[in-house]
Amino acid sequence: MNRLVCCIFFFFIHAYVISLAQDVRPFRQSAEPHEIASQLFSQGKYFEAIAYYERALEDPRNRANTELLYNLAECYRMNRLYQKATGFYQQVYDMNSSRYPLCLFWLARMKKNTENYKEAAEAFSSFAKTRKPGDPFFSEAQKESRICDSLAKNKIPADTSSPVLLPENINKGETSCFRGVISRDTLWFLSSTKEQIKEEIKLDNVTGSYKEYYVSRLYYTWKKNGAWQDPVMAEIPLENKKIHIASFFPDTLFHRWLITLCEEKNNDLHCYLCQSSSSKGNFTKPVPLESPVNKENSSSKDPMVSVLHDVPYLFFVSDRNPSKKYDIYYGKIEKDGKIKKVDPLPDAINTPREEHSPFYDAQKGILYFSSTGHDGLGEYDIFSVNGNPAVGWGKVKNMGAPVNSGADDYYYYVNSDQPAYSFALISSNRPTGKNQNYSTLCDHLFEYKNKTNIAPPVISTPAPALPPKTITLICFVMDEETKRPLYQDSIKIYEKSTHAFITSWYGEASNRAMFQLNRDSSYIIESSRKEYFPGFLALSVPSLRDTVVQPIYLKKIPLPPPAEVVSEKITPEAIPVPEKMIRTEASESDKNDWESLIARYGDVKKPYLHYRVQIGAYRKPNENIQAKMRLFSYLQNKLDILFSIETEGELKRYVTNRLETLNEANEYKQRIRTAGIHDAFIVPYYKGNRIKFKELEALLSEK
């Protein structure tokens, strides 16, 4: 089988001008091999040119032809034949480095792709010295030299849990195999196959014809007695045989498949997203998705659907931004399955170079993707980032070895919903041990079972000597039961050890709050909203992260039965009676001279000092639950008073939210007593602990 079959997926990624065919009939005998090779090379047909360049080198007179050698090295590089490209770049560099100034750069890149990081770092460093600042190759070489130097000094240890190549009935010989997805106990993947198409071509005055085209198609297989069965090609009707199925994803929510189709137009590869339905491996004709997913004069591909808090999102890749290459985009899927608006992920994820193959793990809140723009072990590496479109994203992390290698690694996929298939799938052209010179030409499917031990690579970055003193905390408030966002809620943050107030936020039209907090500190996050129990969360800010994303879930207060109507004023008979001990607390509080203290210190604020008004306390909180629900509903909806719950053993105390002055506390106490809760009383707190009246008086009198 001709090796051209391996090139297909690589061209989907890089979008080079290609001719996906093999078996070129003999050109006219008067044409020299190097003449044919040059014409193929000039038209971007790099793979086809290799055979003619190699034939030309059989003539001893051509072995000193640096142009021929350099072009052949370029052809090898374009087809990811790293080992062979390295040898020819080295020859050219040794023979005539001045004529081909980029030769050393590409030689360094090939050494990196073969994981020879020490020599790669030296070559990149040497190349950078030949360029001037401002030259894009200068900055790229400096960056690569730093990365390779770090990787050389922090050598990646051998890992017995390295990704395992799937069996040969899936990864067939020199056939590219990529994009694996598990759906309903079935493994779906893409692989190249042969289509018989006869078509004449003409290269200037040299004529020939292709009779076989290699295209990618969708296959599926399943396990029987623990072994993957021979794959079956899915029947998908296409407009013509030259169209490629470049990627796919089963959208189970809308009972459809999202499929990327690619075809050659105007000597370029154009890709677009379609939808199709299936039954037992037979698909309906793919129908292109409407704008804005597909956009005129641009490509869209690599679809993936994930449900985030009951809201379905489509992630995909597009080159619609003319100032960048391929970026990851996302859009909310409406109830009819359509997408009205799409947005790119932030620049911290989308680099000026290329991002591909997004996969979002909704259970863990992690986005996986491949990129050439972030620091990596090879060309395409797999990266992860915590967060989601609703609340924002954390810091991008390289997945490290053994997930990544010096070669291209992409299409990370894991199905955590199915324990029987709880391994990650990876597509990669890393060497497989077979035919080392050509094994990196093809992509293969690997499985990785030990996901929990993935260690990121040690890559030094040009960062300040000390990290920033603060981190960004992103909080978003959700309904505990429905997992939907809540709005019109408030968040307050206190220092944990002293309970000193730090900052607050109120979300009128947003459930997302952002704070700047000191590193290596601990905080209490208090969130409240009408009709919901308050939420408390202790948070320790890590020292090694720049962004922390923290959801806060609030539990809704159960509504009383419809027949029970809350009156404008709650009568004492309608209020659940607190225990005698608590009434004793209230009566003791009333004995103190609060009026005198409020008159003297009503507006005084002291560090670490705050107040709450106690509404009631119960050792059996589940008794008289309907009456309590009426009480809480009335306090929140009629009096606009939010409350908190303090637990001490079996005892639950219901108190108002934090109040900063005695005047505020007294005003709340009067409103609550007027409503019929005659036992409500003020409780002072210092550094988070309740204190007695005399202690409060002493604190307030201090100058």
Residue pairs with C-beta under 8 A, 6 or more apart in sequence:
1 173
1 174
1 175
2 22
2 23
3 47
3 174
3 438
3 441
3 442
4 20
4 21
4 22
4 47
4 48
4 214
5 22
5 174
5 175
5 176
5 192
5 194
5 214
5 442
6 174
6 175
6 176
6 192
6 438
6 441
6 442
6 443
7 18
7 20
7 47
7 79
7 176
7 441
8 20
8 176
8 192
8 214
8 215
8 216
8 244
9 176
9 178
9 179
9 190
9 192
9 216
9 246
9 427
9 443
10 79
10 80
10 176
10 408
10 429
10 443
11 18
11 20
11 269
12 216
12 244
12 246
12 247
12 262
12 269
12 271
12 301
13 354
13 356
13 380
13 408
13 410
15 268
15 269
15 299
15 319
16 44
16 46
16 78
16 269
17 43
17 44
17 45
17 267
17 268
17 269
18 44
18 45
18 47
18 264
18 269
19 45
19 48
19 201
19 210
20 213
20 214
20 215
20 242
20 244
20 264
21 197
21 199
21 210
21 211
21 212
21 213
21 214
22 210
22 212
22 214
23 210
23 211
23 212
24 48
24 208
24 209
24 210
25 208
25 209
25 211
26 208
27 36
27 206
27 207
27 208
28 206
28 207
31 206
32 56
33 52
33 53
33 55
33 56
34 52
34 53
34 56
34 62
34 65
34 68
35 206
36 52
36 203
36 206
37 49
37 52
37 53
37 56
37 68
37 71
37 72
38 49
38 71
39 203
39 204
39 206
40 46
40 48
40 49
40 52
40 203
41 49
41 53
41 71
41 74
41 75
43 203
44 267
46 74
46 75
46 78
46 79
47 75
47 78
47 79
49 71
49 75
50 72
50 75
50 76
50 79
53 68
53 71
53 72
53 75
54 72
56 62
56 68
57 63
57 68
57 72
62 68
63 69
64 95
66 92
66 95
66 96
66 99
66 100
69 88
69 91
69 92
69 95
70 88
70 89
70 92
70 100
70 103
72 88
73 85
73 88
73 89
73 92
73 103
73 106
74 85
74 106
76 82
76 84
76 85
76 88
77 85
77 89
77 106
77 109
77 110
79 441
80 113
80 407
80 408
80 429
80 440
80 441
81 437
81 438
81 440
81 441
82 110
82 113
82 114
82 406
82 407
82 440
83 114
83 436
83 437
83 440
84 437
85 106
85 110
86 107
86 110
86 111
86 114
89 103
89 106
89 107
89 110
90 107
92 100
92 103
93 100
93 103
93 104
93 107
97 103
97 104
101 130
102 137
104 123
104 126
104 127
104 130
105 124
105 127
105 137
105 140
105 141
107 123
108 120
108 123
108 124
108 127
108 141
108 144
108 148
109 120
109 144
109 379
111 117
111 119
111 120
111 123
112 120
112 144
112 148
112 378
112 406
113 378
113 379
113 406
113 407
113 440
114 406
115 377
115 378
115 405
115 406
117 148
117 149
117 151
117 152
118 148
118 152
120 144
120 148
120 152
121 144
121 145
121 148
121 149
121 152
124 141
124 142
124 144
124 145
124 148
125 141
125 145
127 137
127 141
128 138
128 141
128 142
128 145
131 137
131 138
131 141
132 138
133 139
143 375
146 459
146 460
146 461
146 462
147 375
147 376
147 459
149 460
150 457
150 458
150 459
150 460
151 377
151 457
151 458
151 459
154 457
154 458
156 377
156 400
156 401
156 457
159 401
159 402
161 402
161 448
161 449
161 450
161 453
162 402
162 448
163 402
163 403
163 426
163 428
163 446
163 447
163 448
164 446
164 447
164 448
164 449
165 171
165 432
165 444
165 445
165 446
166 177
166 180
166 228
166 444
166 445
166 446
166 447
167 227
167 228
169 221
169 228
169 229
169 230
169 231
170 177
170 187
170 189
170 191
170 221
170 228
170 231
170 445
171 177
171 432
171 444
171 445
172 191
174 438
174 441
174 442
175 191
175 192
175 193
175 442
176 191
176 192
176 216
176 442
176 443
176 444
177 189
177 190
177 191
177 427
177 442
177 443
177 444
177 445
178 189
178 190
178 191
178 410
178 411
178 427
178 443
178 444
178 445
179 189
179 190
179 247
179 248
179 357
179 411
179 427
180 187
180 188
180 189
180 411
180 413
180 425
180 427
180 445
181 187
181 188
181 189
181 248
181 249
181 250
181 413
181 415
181 425
182 188
182 413
182 415
182 418
182 421
182 425
183 250
183 252
185 222
185 223
185 418
185 420
185 421
186 220
186 221
186 222
187 220
187 221
187 222
187 228
188 218
188 219
188 220
188 234
188 248
188 250
189 218
189 219
189 220
189 221
189 231
189 445
190 216
190 217
190 218
190 219
190 245
190 246
190 247
190 248
191 216
191 217
191 219
191 231
192 214
192 215
192 216
192 217
193 214
193 215
193 216
193 217
193 233
194 212
194 213
194 214
195 212
195 213
195 214
195 215
195 241
195 242
196 211
196 212
196 213
197 210
197 211
197 212
197 213
197 241
197 242
198 209
198 210
198 211
199 209
199 210
200 207
200 208
200 209
201 207
201 208
201 209
201 210
213 241
213 242
215 241
215 242
215 243
215 244
215 245
216 244
216 245
216 246
217 233
217 234
217 236
217 245
218 233
218 234
218 236
218 245
218 248
218 259
219 231
219 232
219 233
219 234
220 231
220 232
220 234
220 281
221 228
221 229
221 230
221 231
221 232
222 228
222 229
223 229
232 281
234 278
234 281
234 282
234 283
235 281
235 282
235 283
236 245
236 259
236 276
236 283
236 286
237 283
237 284
237 285
237 286
238 261
238 285
238 286
240 263
242 263
242 264
243 261
243 262
243 263
244 261
244 262
244 263
245 259
245 260
245 261
246 260
246 261
246 262
246 271
246 301
247 259
247 260
247 301
247 302
247 303
247 357
248 257
248 258
248 259
248 260
248 303
249 257
249 258
249 303
249 304
249 305
250 257
250 258
251 257
251 258
251 275
251 303
251 305
253 305
253 307
253 312
253 333
254 312
254 333
254 337
255 277
256 275
256 276
256 277
256 337
257 275
257 276
257 277
257 278
257 283
258 273
258 274
258 275
258 289
258 303
258 305
258 314
259 273
259 274
259 275
259 276
259 286
259 303
260 271
260 272
260 273
260 274
260 300
260 301
260 302
260 303
261 271
261 272
261 274
261 286
262 269
262 270
262 271
262 272
262 299
262 301
263 269
263 270
264 270
269 299
270 299
271 299
271 300
271 301
272 288
272 289
272 294
272 299
272 300
272 301
273 288
273 289
273 293
273 294
273 300
273 301
273 303
273 316
274 286
274 287
274 288
274 289
275 286
275 287
275 289
275 337
276 283
276 284
276 285
276 286
276 287
277 283
277 284
278 284
288 294
289 300
289 339
290 338
292 331
292 339
292 340
292 341
292 342
293 300
293 314
293 316
293 331
293 339
293 342
294 300
295 318
295 320
298 318
298 319
298 320
299 318
299 319
300 316
300 317
300 318
300 320
301 316
301 317
301 318
302 315
302 316
302 317
302 356
302 357
302 358
303 314
303 315
303 316
304 314
304 315
304 316
304 358
304 359
304 360
305 312
305 313
305 314
305 315
305 333
306 312
306 313
306 315
306 360
306 361
306 362
307 313
307 362
308 360
308 362
308 388
308 389
308 390
309 390
309 478
309 483
309 484
309 485
310 482
310 483
310 484
311 332
311 390
312 332
312 333
313 330
313 331
313 332
313 333
313 360
313 389
314 330
314 331
314 333
314 339
314 342
315 328
315 329
315 330
315 358
315 359
315 360
315 367
316 328
316 329
316 330
316 342
316 358
317 326
317 327
317 328
317 329
317 355
317 356
317 357
317 358
318 326
318 327
318 329
319 325
319 326
319 327
320 329
321 327
321 344
324 350
324 352
325 352
325 353
325 354
326 354
326 355
326 356
327 344
327 345
327 350
327 355
328 344
328 345
328 349
328 350
328 355
328 358
328 369
329 342
329 343
329 344
329 345
330 342
330 343
330 345
330 389
331 339
331 340
331 341
331 342
331 343
332 339
332 340
332 341
333 339
334 340
343 389
344 350
345 355
345 389
345 393
346 392
346 393
348 393
348 395
348 396
349 355
349 367
349 369
349 385
349 393
349 396
351 371
351 372
351 373
351 374
352 373
353 371
353 372
353 373
354 371
354 372
354 373
354 380
355 369
355 370
355 371
355 373
356 369
356 370
356 371
356 380
356 410
357 369
357 370
357 410
357 411
357 412
357 427
358 367
358 368
358 369
359 367
359 368
359 369
359 411
359 412
359 413
359 414
360 366
360 367
360 368
360 388
361 367
361 368
361 414
361 416
363 416
363 417
364 416
365 386
365 387
365 388
365 549
366 384
366 385
366 386
367 384
367 385
367 386
367 387
367 388
367 393
368 382
368 383
368 384
368 399
368 412
369 382
369 383
369 385
369 412
370 380
370 381
370 382
370 383
370 409
370 410
370 411
370 412
371 380
371 381
371 383
372 379
372 380
374 381
374 383
374 396
374 398
375 398
375 459
375 461
376 383
376 398
376 404
377 398
377 400
377 401
377 404
377 405
377 406
377 457
378 404
378 405
378 406
378 407
378 408
378 409
379 407
379 408
380 408
380 409
380 410
381 398
381 399
381 404
381 409
382 398
382 399
382 403
382 404
382 409
382 410
382 412
382 426
383 396
383 397
383 398
383 399
384 396
384 397
384 399
385 393
385 394
385 395
385 396
385 397
386 393
386 394
386 549
387 393
387 394
387 474
387 547
387 549
390 476
390 485
390 511
390 512
391 474
391 476
391 512
391 549
391 551
392 474
392 512
392 514
392 547
392 549
393 547
393 549
394 545
394 546
394 547
394 548
394 549
395 545
395 546
395 547
397 456
398 404
398 456
398 457
398 459
399 412
399 454
399 456
400 454
400 455
400 456
400 457
401 455
401 457
402 448
402 454
403 409
403 412
403 424
403 426
403 448
403 454
404 457
405 428
405 430
406 430
407 428
407 429
407 430
407 431
407 440
408 428
408 429
408 443
409 426
409 427
409 428
409 430
410 426
410 427
410 428
411 425
411 426
411 427
412 424
412 425
412 426
413 424
413 425
413 426
414 422
414 423
414 424
414 425
414 451
415 421
415 422
416 422
422 449
423 447
423 448
423 449
423 451
424 447
424 448
424 449
424 451
425 445
425 446
425 447
425 448
426 445
426 446
426 447
426 448
427 443
427 444
427 445
427 446
428 443
428 444
428 446
429 439
429 440
429 441
429 442
429 443
429 444
430 440
430 446
431 439
431 440
432 439
432 444
433 439
467 519
467 543
467 544
467 546
468 519
468 546
469 518
469 519
470 516
470 517
470 518
470 519
471 516
471 517
471 519
471 541
471 542
471 545
471 546
471 547
471 548
472 514
472 515
472 516
472 546
472 547
472 548
473 514
473 515
473 516
473 517
473 539
473 541
473 547
473 548
473 550
474 512
474 513
474 514
474 547
474 548
474 549
474 550
475 491
475 505
475 512
475 513
475 514
475 515
475 525
475 527
475 550
475 551
475 552
476 485
476 511
476 512
476 513
476 549
476 550
476 551
476 552
477 485
477 486
477 489
477 491
477 507
477 511
477 513
477 527
477 529
477 535
477 551
477 552
477 553
477 554
478 484
478 485
478 486
478 511
478 551
478 552
478 553
478 554
479 485
479 486
479 532
479 553
479 554
479 556
480 553
480 554
480 555
480 556
481 555
481 556
483 553
485 511
486 511
486 529
486 532
486 554
487 507
487 508
487 509
487 510
487 511
488 506
488 507
488 508
488 529
488 530
489 506
489 507
489 511
489 527
489 528
489 529
489 532
489 554
490 504
490 505
490 506
490 507
490 527
490 528
490 529
490 642
491 504
491 505
491 506
491 507
491 513
491 525
491 526
491 527
491 552
492 501
492 503
492 504
492 505
492 525
492 526
492 527
492 657
492 658
493 501
493 502
493 503
493 504
493 515
493 517
493 523
493 524
493 525
493 526
494 500
494 501
494 502
494 523
494 524
494 526
494 658
494 688
495 502
495 521
495 522
495 523
495 524
496 521
496 522
496 523
496 524
496 538
497 522
497 687
498 607
498 608
498 687
498 688
499 524
499 608
499 610
499 685
499 687
499 688
500 607
500 608
501 610
501 658
501 660
502 517
502 523
503 515
505 513
505 515
507 513
517 523
517 541
518 541
519 541
519 542
519 543
520 541
520 543
521 540
521 541
522 538
522 539
522 540
522 541
523 538
523 539
523 540
523 541
524 536
524 537
524 538
524 539
525 535
525 536
525 537
525 538
525 539
525 550
525 552
526 534
526 535
526 536
526 644
526 657
526 658
527 534
527 535
527 536
527 537
527 552
527 554
528 534
528 535
528 554
528 642
528 644
528 657
529 554
529 642
530 636
530 637
530 640
530 642
531 556
531 557
531 633
531 636
531 637
532 554
532 555
532 556
532 557
533 554
533 555
533 556
533 557
533 645
534 554
534 642
534 643
534 644
534 645
534 657
535 552
535 553
535 554
535 555
536 644
537 550
537 552
539 548
539 550
541 548
542 548
557 629
557 632
557 633
557 636
558 625
558 629
559 629
559 633
560 566
560 626
560 629
560 630
560 633
561 626
564 626
564 630
566 630
566 633
566 634
566 637
566 638
567 574
568 638
569 674
569 675
569 676
570 630
570 631
570 634
570 675
570 676
570 677
571 676
572 676
572 678
574 627
574 630
574 631
574 676
575 616
575 627
575 631
575 676
575 677
576 616
576 618
576 623
576 624
576 627
576 628
576 631
578 616
578 617
578 618
578 679
579 617
579 618
579 619
581 617
582 614
582 616
582 617
582 653
582 679
583 679
585 614
585 617
585 681
586 614
586 679
586 680
586 681
589 681
589 682
589 683
589 693
590 681
592 693
594 666
594 682
594 693
597 662
597 693
597 696
597 697
597 700
598 662
598 663
598 666
600 700
601 662
601 700
602 661
602 662
602 663
602 666
603 661
603 662
603 663
604 661
604 662
604 700
605 660
605 661
606 699
606 700
608 686
608 687
609 684
609 685
609 686
609 696
609 699
610 658
610 659
610 660
610 684
610 685
611 658
611 659
611 660
611 661
611 662
611 664
611 665
611 682
611 683
611 684
611 685
612 644
612 655
612 656
612 657
612 658
612 659
612 665
612 682
612 683
612 685
613 655
613 656
613 659
613 665
613 668
613 669
613 672
613 680
613 681
613 682
613 683
614 653
614 654
614 655
614 680
614 681
614 682
614 683
615 631
615 635
615 643
615 654
615 655
615 656
615 672
615 677
615 680
616 631
616 653
616 654
616 677
616 679
617 651
617 652
617 653
617 654
618 651
618 652
618 654
619 650
619 651
619 652
621 628
621 652
631 677
632 643
632 654
634 675
635 641
635 643
635 672
635 675
636 642
636 643
638 675
639 671
639 672
639 675
641 656
641 668
641 671
641 672
642 656
642 657
643 654
643 655
643 656
643 657
644 654
644 655
644 656
644 657
644 658
645 652
645 653
645 654
645 655
646 652
646 653
646 655
647 653
655 683
656 668
656 672
659 665
659 668
662 682
665 682
666 682
669 680
669 681
669 682
672 680
673 680
683 690
684 690
684 691
684 693
684 695
684 696
685 691
686 695
686 696
686 699
691 699
